[in-house]
Amino acid sequence: MRLFHGLSAFPLTPADASGRVDTEAQGRLLDPLCAAGVDSIGLLGSTGIYAYLTREERLRAVRAAVARVGGRTPLLVGIGALRTDQAQGLARDAADAGADALLLAPVSYTPLTQGEVYEHVRAVARATDLPICLYNNPGTTHFTFGRELIERLAGLEAVAAVKMPLPADGDFAGELTALRCRTALSIGYSGDWGAADALLAGADAWYSVVAGLLPRLALSLVRAARAGDEVEVRRIDERCRPLWDTFRTFGSLRVMYVLQDLLALGTAEPPRPLLPLGDADRERIAEALAPLRAGEAG
Amino acid sequence: MRLFHGLSAFPLTPADASGRVDTEAQGRLLDPLCAAGVDSIGLLGSTGIYAYLTREERLRAVRAAVARVGGRTPLLVGIGALRTDQAQGLARDAADAGADALLLAPVSYTPLTQGEVYEHVRAVARATDLPICLYNNPGTTHFTFGRELIERLAGLEAVAAVKMPLPADGDFAGELTALRCRTALSIGYSGDWGAADALLAGADAWYSVVAGLLPRLALSLVRAARAGDEVEVRRIDERCRPLWDTFRTFGSLRVMYVLQDLLALGTAEPPRPLLPLGDADRERIAEALAPLRAGEAG
């Protein structure tokens, strides 16, 4: 099951100031991901600014991506929304447009209970036949999945995977063991600066922001981990450290907009109120990027 | 300036399962607020589920409220949105429909910086001539205004007030003094269980959830505080304690849906994924409400 294993790359979704998606620019970001051989593409994730796009624009983005990718790489599509009926509609849109799987973030405004999120996921799961990856990212959704809730949700046929935040105590092995004792879910992680540890501990997947622009770099890390070559994993991770530091300082989304520009892969700006980073910050990101560019030549 | 002083009552916005606002049911909630003499109505606040309604439905709600209230009570309208252009559009809609002021919540998905929220508010302030109340509620917006940011924003002509969360250390007097040294903003608080302390410390306004259904109860507390009658304030607050406890346990929004039903003021349900509370919880709320009902008879 390539979908929820290995490297899932999360590209930006280029859009203009009014929130209209530039599908041609999106295509130029997707082609290198397919060519590099990532295992899946996480379209309209947090990095794909799904939260800032209308249902219509999200559908346009999925349709254009399906046409562009043309079956080369499985497409995991973010369908998070504040309302259950909205998320169901987005799920149907994604399914109709040809997505391979759904990424469901329990976005919240009023803080949600565990029981509310259970019913939310259940209702969305019924809307299509596609497999679902739960999106556990308290930093953006402001909802924290309890372990019992994950276990209950794993009982739903459609729920196939979970995308976890980095464990606060760094104990990936303990968390993976605990989840695998009670569920058959694919377990992956986001938070690029913790990917090396997650993969070495045996995580099924890395839901990677940096892979959205530097897929070969991310693949080299995944492959070294798969080969059990811890020395090589650590070497790559160490080379990335200055970039990870900018992700943590500025938020990975803001850094991605600078990276696409530095790599001449796009010129889109973040949706306001998010602001483009200033010159000093861009300079710091350029320095962190410099040693990582060599490996990307296709 | 009645707008940002005294009691601002935050009613529910009744809507069906698809998110269509029932403007007639909304009107039945607004009439008692005007009749009781609240100082302003906070339409489409968090309690008014603005985050779960489309721009079209929000505009319908404002138009209907303006027509229903007919100038009896100033209308403060929530215009929070994830995108700056959306918030600007909502501000223009509210102004065109006849709102008296705007309540601007810096809703976030990607965590926002202080500078981004400054530019966001500045851009929204330019969209209309209406005065703005900043909505500082980290529990729902997931953004915390630093004191420096509040001071900077107070320099914008349109920014007239701030709705603060209860101070973590309970030091209302210290916070009021600090803010008043540096700004001319009206300073009000939300979090009904802290209203007694806030008002006794001299806060300008109470942005009240309970006042959306029990306006006379809330007015009695405000008037006792204005009269300097601390004994009476404490007596009323103490009678409300069991209700405040349910607000803190279940979230005030979920409790308000039960209260409207118990008071025979409406039958709307919360927007899914929020779920109606179960029988045991409703029973607890009914018990907390019982001693508070007497004073509401108009």
Boltz contact constraints between the chains, C-beta under 6 A:
constraints:
  - contact:
      token1: [A, 51]
      token2: [B, 82]
      max_distance: 6.0
  - contact:
      token1: [A, 51]
      token2: [B, 109]
      max_distance: 6.0
  - contact:
      token1: [A, 52]
      token2: [B, 82]
      max_distance: 6.0
  - contact:
      token1: [A, 52]
      token2: [B, 83]
      max_distance: 6.0
  - contact:
      token1: [A, 82]
      token2: [B, 51]
      max_distance: 6.0
  - contact:
      token1: [A, 82]
      token2: [B, 52]
      max_distance: 6.0
  - contact:
      token1: [A, 83]
      token2: [B, 52]
      max_distance: 6.0
  - contact:
      token1: [A, 83]
      token2: [B, 271]
      max_distance: 6.0
  - contact:
      token1: [A, 84]
      token2: [B, 272]
      max_distance: 6.0
  - contact:
      token1: [A, 84]
      token2: [B, 273]
      max_distance: 6.0
  - contact:
      token1: [A, 109]
      token2: [B, 51]
      max_distance: 6.0
  - contact:
      token1: [A, 109]
      token2: [B, 140]
      max_distance: 6.0
  - contact:
      token1: [A, 110]
      token2: [B, 253]
      max_distance: 6.0
  - contact:
      token1: [A, 116]
      token2: [B, 273]
      max_distance: 6.0
  - contact:
      token1: [A, 116]
      token2: [B, 275]
      max_distance: 6.0
  - contact:
      token1: [A, 120]
      token2: [B, 273]
      max_distance: 6.0
  - contact:
      token1: [A, 140]
      token2: [B, 109]
      max_distance: 6.0
  - contact:
      token1: [A, 142]
      token2: [B, 142]
      max_distance: 6.0
  - contact:
      token1: [A, 253]
      token2: [B, 110]
      max_distance: 6.0
  - contact:
      token1: [A, 271]
      token2: [B, 83]
      max_distance: 6.0
  - contact:
      token1: [A, 272]
      token2: [B, 84]
      max_distance: 6.0
  - contact:
      token1: [A, 273]
      token2: [B, 84]
      max_distance: 6.0
  - contact:
      token1: [A, 273]
      token2: [B, 116]
      max_distance: 6.0
  - contact:
      token1: [A, 273]
      token2: [B, 120]
      max_distance: 6.0
  - contact:
      token1: [A, 275]
      token2: [B, 116]
      max_distance: 6.0
